[in-house]
Amino acid sequence: MKAIFLACPSGSDSSPLQKMLNRNRFTFLAALAALLISVLACSAIKDGKPAADSAVVEFHSRLNEGKFKEIYDASHPELKKVASEEELTKLFSTVHTKLGQVTGSTSQTWKAGTFNMTTTVQMIQNTEFEHGKGVETFVFVIEDKKAILESYYINSMDLIAQ
């Protein structure tokens, strides 16, 4: 069995083989980091959908109970940047007053993604109310396996006509 030793004389640059090994080490570490980020992102996406499903149920429960301030308080800071507590509670109150209690909601579609290490889940729900129906769009930020409301939209002709 033969042993191969690489040595660089003092004061000289690394050998071409040593440079190649260093370059491959960097490539390996970069690939490993990318793989780790991908695994973490996939895990967050996988955990995000069930958390968002639960958050929609919780949102509808609070809406039915008239707990509009609780919805606002539990929302993401990004939502609070674009709408004040007064504005959001007025929106939720109007939905609740004009459309009544949520009687059922089914998922029309959903999508999840991770950008800059932030996972979001968008849920589009076909929602039935006592006095009409609407299509709700929720966007949740997933933090520690918990869905936090970042935006809410409702499209309902019944809301407008009432």
Stockholm file with secondary structure:
# STOCKHOLM 1.0

chainA/1-162         MKAIFLACPSGSDSSPLQKMLNRNRFTFLAALAALLISVLACSAIKDGKPAADSAVVEFHSRLNEGKFKEIYDASHPELKKVASEEELTKLFSTVHTKLGQVTGSTSQTWKAGTFNMTTTVQMIQNTEFEHGKGVETFVFVIEDKKAILESYYINSMDLIAQ
#=GR chainA/1-162 SS CCCCCCCCCTTSCCCHHHHHHHHHHHHHHHHHHHHHHHHHHHHHHHHHHHHHHHHHHHHHHHHHTTCHHHHHHHSCHHHHHHSCHHHHHHHHHHHHHHHCSEEEEEEEEEEEEEETTEEEEEEEEEEEETTEEEEEEEEEEEETTEEEEEEEEEECHHHHHC
#=GC SS_cons         CCCCCCCCCTTSCCCHHHHHHHHHHHHHHHHHHHHHHHHHHHHHHHHHHHHHHHHHHHHHHHHHTTCHHHHHHHSCHHHHHHSCHHHHHHHHHHHHHHHCSEEEEEEEEEEEEEETTEEEEEEEEEEEETTEEEEEEEEEEEETTEEEEEEEEEECHHHHHC
//
